[in-house]
């Protein structure tokens, strides 16, 4: 399973249910990476999309504790267990966790790859992603050259969970 996000230098990912910055190359990367795959999100993330509609060309799975919440063209689940049961229907390489913060936190233990567009600016954020640079089980395996969109510098980073090696028995 994978996660995909854009984070500022302090791992901020949003404010008032909106992205902190909109970078066309990041949006294109997100669209190209997640198209024809399964995307997992929370209700607020879905409602932040244009018209509050599910993303096209993807299987949209929305986690909401509201048992009456319904969304045309999306599957709504109501608990971690129900979500995990639903995700068993798909290959782990097909699944992308796309937010928000609570869903990222819930699903990060199940992820082996996280695609992060790192923005070299600090924004006033009210939601954050865990600081992966401080998590020993994760390492950057790919990093693009720095790119610029107007005055915003950013780079595409791929974090992978380190393989667990068994300690030799003595």
Secondary structure, DSSP 8 states (H G I E B T S, - for coil): -EEEEEE-TT-EEEETTEES---HHHHHHHHHHHTTSEEEEEHHHHHHSGGG---TTSEEEEE-S-TT---TTSEEE-SHHHHHHHHTTS-GGGEEEEE-HHHHHHHGGG-SEEEEEEESS----SEE---GGG-TTEEEEEE---EEETTEEEEEEEEEE---------
